[in-house]
């Protein structure tokens, strides 16, 4: 059997030409063996009707085996030539023929150097795409940080609005006066706490 790989033919036929030839070879061997069994059975029946003592079933079997071996040997020799002819003429695709799915190669034909240049361009584009993805990821992270900062700033402004409302209730007209008001209240609160602590110590010493 031919050991040459026929990849293009396999793609077209859906099976390897060598596999096809092997099946033909095995099928012929099977039919040859079956045919010899049928012939031997017919000869044995004729032998019984002729009552010939010179021919025995064992001698007929030996003759059948010799003829089978002879036929197989000659078929094997002839099959090699038949296989070569079928693989070259019937089961082969000429080099100038393209499969339907490869017709685009007629329009877009590239040399090895041109193909290498295309691969380099593809690698360059892949590098750019990866860079764009990284930049988008960094921008997304920055936007999330800005969103968190805006939320924090919003809470601070709400706190200032509440503080301003409280100070207005107590007579402070602007933010500066509000801080003066808060500082004064904080000082008063510290003084009261200190007085409470001093009185507490005096009560414990008595």
C-alpha positions, 0 to 999 in steps of 0.5 A: 500500500502507498504510504504517501499522504494525500491530504488534499484528496482526503479533504475532498473525498472525505476519506483517504485514498489509501483507506479506499484501496485497502478496503478494496483489497480486503473485500477481494480477499474475502470474496476470493476465500468465499468463492473457494469454499463454494467451489470446494463444496461443489467438487465434493458433491461431484466426487460423491456422485462419481465414487472416485476413490482416488480423490478424497476430501482431504486431497481436495482441501489441499488442492483448494488451499494451494490454488487459493495461495497461488491466486492470492499471491498473483492478485497481490502482485497485480493489485500493487499496479492497480493501486498505483494507477488508481491513486494517480489517475482516479483518486488524485486531484491535479495540482492546478485544481482547487477545492470550492472552499479554496477558490479565494486563493486564486484571487488572494495569492501570497508568496511566503514573504508576503504571508510573513508580512501579513502575519507580522501585521496581525501580531502588530494589530493584536498588540494594539488591541491588547493596548486598547483593552488595557487603556479601556480597563484603566479608564473604567477603573478611573471612572469608578474612582471618580464616581466614588469621589463624587458620592463622597463629595455629595455627602460632604455637601449635604453635611455642610447644608445641614450644618448651615441650616442648624447655624441659621436657626441659631443666628449665624448668617454665613459659613464663617459665622457658622464655624465661629458659632460651632467653635464657641459651642465646642469651647462651652461644651469642653468647659462644662465637661471639665466642671462636671469632671472636677465636681465628680472628683470632689464627690469621690474625695469626700 
